[in-house]
């Protein structure tokens, strides 16, 4: 066969493949080829679907089905698209997912189920998704997590679960997710973290627990998270932290505890965090902390301490002295003001001479 004949043959094969893809494109959708003739993007966004389309191009690699009215995902929904890499089903009305809905989709890398009505995940429902990297489950009604729900997701790097109905993080809930790097659990109703809830997450780098209902952190709850770099605990109900609540966070660089109900902090609660560069404690009920608490953090660049009711007496001397010596940016410094005693009320901490900070027993 001559080179010219080979080119003609190849061109005919591509034409046949393209015609097959076009013929199997749902009428109301737009199918366009991307990157190479063997891959099609199928755009069925907001096209009035009430069920997952049964006829899709066999070369589909991106499927956009957001903002339709799909209510359930039946078995083998993706069987006809073996090359599929990205499926967007956000803002549908999905209530149920068959345990074999994603069977055979071994090349899938992104699955977006944000903004549906999912209340539970089928056990082992994702087990075929060996290459899945991103799983978006935010703004659903998921109330319970079990390890078997995530079976098979050994390459998942990003799990988004905000805006659900979670109240408890049970032991081993995420244990199959050995490659997970980002876990977002914000805007749930989490009241309890079991001591071994994060077992297996040795590569996790970012954990978001913002806007939950946590009152306590069990001792050693984060001990497994040796790679964690950012922990967000803003907007909870934490009134205190046990001395070992933050044990194991040796690589932590950013810790956010804003807008809780913290009244005091154990002197050594941050003892293992030599790499911390940003610490936010604003919007709590702290009256005093010792400056020595921050002295062992050589990389601390920014510290947020405002909106606390500081009691300016002798117990605050070490903090005021540290503030005068450190290169750390205390943001905003002018917002750190005494709430008591009355004689120092509204005085800026940074302007106070040490000899003005007296305790009641002193003359």
C-alpha positions, -999 to 999 in steps of 0.1 A, spaced: 0 0 0 14 34 -10 17 63 14 -11 81 -5 -34 51 -2 -26 49 36 -35 85 40 -68 80 21 -76 49 42 -68 67 75 -89 96 64 -119 73 56 -115 57 90 -116 90 107 -146 101 87 -165 69 97 -156 73 133 -167 110 132 -200 101 116 -206 74 142 -200 99 170 -222 125 154 -250 100 148 -250 90 185 -250 125 198 -283 133 216 -305 156 194 -306 185 219 -269 183 228 -239 197 211 -210 173 203 -177 186 193 -143 170 188 -114 181 209 -76 175 208 -78 146 184 -104 129 162 -109 101 188 -123 124 215 -156 143 217 -170 168 242 -207 163 247 -225 194 260 -260 187 273 -260 215 298 -295 227 308 -313 208 280 -343 195 299 -331 159 305 -352 139 330 -331 108 328 -294 101 320 -291 98 282 -289 63 269 -273 72 236 -239 89 237 -209 90 213 -186 61 220 -156 85 219 -170 109 245 -144 121 270 -161 151 285 -199 150 294 -217 181 306 -251 174 320 -255 201 346 -287 219 354 -311 192 341 -338 173 359 -321 139 362 -334 121 393 -314 89 394 -284 71 380 -291 36 369 -267 7 365 -241 10 337 -249 46 330 -214 51 314 -210 17 298 -213 31 263 -185 57 269 -154 37 279 -131 67 274 -150 91 295 -127 113 317 -150 140 330 -187 139 340 -206 170 352 -240 164 368 -242 194 390 -275 209 399 -298 181 388 -323 164 411 -304 131 417 -317 112 447 -304 77 441 -273 62 426 -272 25 417 -241 7 431 -231 -1 395 -239 33 380 -203 40 372 -193 4 364 -165 2 338 -156 40 338 -120 32 346 -106 64 329 -129 88 347 -109 115 364 -136 141 375 -171 134 387 -192 165 397 -224 157 417 -227 191 434 -261 205 442 -283 174 439 -306 156 465 -283 127 474 -288 116 510 -267 85 509 -239 70 488 -241 34 477 -215 10 493 -187 4 469 -205 26 443 -172 42 431 -151 10 432 -144 10 394 -132 46 394 -95 37 399 -83 69 382 -108 93 397 -89 124 410 -118 149 418 -151 140 434 -176 169 441 -205 160 464 -212 195 479 -247 208 486 -264 175 489 -281 159 519 -255 133 528 -258 125 566 -236 95 571 -201 85 559 -188 49 559 -154 37 545 -170 13 520 -186 43 502 -151 53 491 -138 18 483 -116 18 452 -108 55 452 -71 49 458 -60 78 435 -86 104 446 -68 137 454 -97 161 461 -130 153 479 -155 181 483 -183 175 508 -194 210 520 -231 219 526 -243 184 535 -260 171 567 -230 154 584 -231 154 622 -204 128 630 -171 118 615 -168 81 624 -136 61 628 -119 51 595 -145 71 574 -119 80 548 -94 51 551 -95 40 514 -85 75 503 -47 69 506 -38 96 480 -62 123 492 -47 158 494 -78 181 498 -108 174 520 -135 200 524 -161 193 551 -172 229 557 -208 240 562 -221 208 577 -234 201 612 -204 181 625 -205 179 663 -182 150 668 -149 138 654 -141 102 663 -105 97 674 -96 77 643 -118 96 618 -88 106 596 -70 72 596 -52 66 563 -50 102 552 -12 104 553 -10 126 522 -37 151 531 -25 187 528 -57 207 533 -86 201 557 -115 224 559 -139 221 589 -152 257 587 -188 264 598 -196 233 618 -207 227 654 -176 213 670 -173 219 707 -142 197 713 -114 181 694 -105 147 707 -69 141 717 -48 131 688 -76 134 663 -52 148 637 -22 126 646 -24 107 613 -22 139 592 16 142 590 15 160 557 -12 185 566 -3 221 557 -35 240 563 -63 234 588 -94 255 589 -115 253 621 -132 288 618 -168 293 629 -173 264 653 -182 263 690 -147 254 704 -144 267 739 -110 251 747 -84 229 732 -68 200 751 -30 200 752 -29 171 727 -57 182 705 -33 193 677 -7 166 682 9 153 650 6 184 629 44 188 625 41 201 589 12 225 595 18 260 580 -16 276 584 -41 272 613 -74 291 614 -94 291 646 -114 323 640 -148 330 655 -150 302 680 -156 305 718 -120 299 730 -115 313 764 -81 299 771 -53 280 755 -30 254 770 6 268 771 20 240 749 -9 235 725 11 247 695 43 231 707 48 208 677 42 235 650 76 249 643 67 254 606 36 275 613 36 307 592 0 319 598 -21 316 629 -56 331 632 -72 333 667 -94 364 661 -130 366 672 -128 344 703 -131 350 740 -94 351 749 -85 373 778 -49 364 780 -22 343 763 15 340 770 40 354 745 60 322 750 33 304 731 45 319 699 83 322 706 91 287 693 76 295 658 105 309 638 85 309 605 55 327 619 47 356 595 12 366 604 -8 364 636 -45 374 640 -55 382 676 -80 410 672 -117 409 684 -108 392 717 -117 407 752 -81 411 764 -77 416 802 -47 438 805 -30 428 837 4 412 846 -5 379 829 -3 397 796 32 411 801 50 383 781 26 388 751 31 426 751 69 421 754 69 395 725 49 419 704 75 445 708 103 422 697 89 400 670 91 405 632 57 387 629 29 408 614 2 411 640 -29 419 619 -43 444 625 -20 455 654 -41 486 662 -72 464 667 -57 447 697 -72 466 726 -79 460 763 -115 452 773 -105 454 810 -97 466 836 -117 498 832 -87 520 836 -71 505 805 -102 499 785 -98 505 747 -60 510 752 -39 495 724 -18 466 736 11 476 716 12 510 733 11 497 769 43 499 790 50 467 809 48 486 843 11 495 836 1 458 835 -6 451 872 -24 423 889 -50 430 916 -27 420 944 0 444 933 2 480 946 
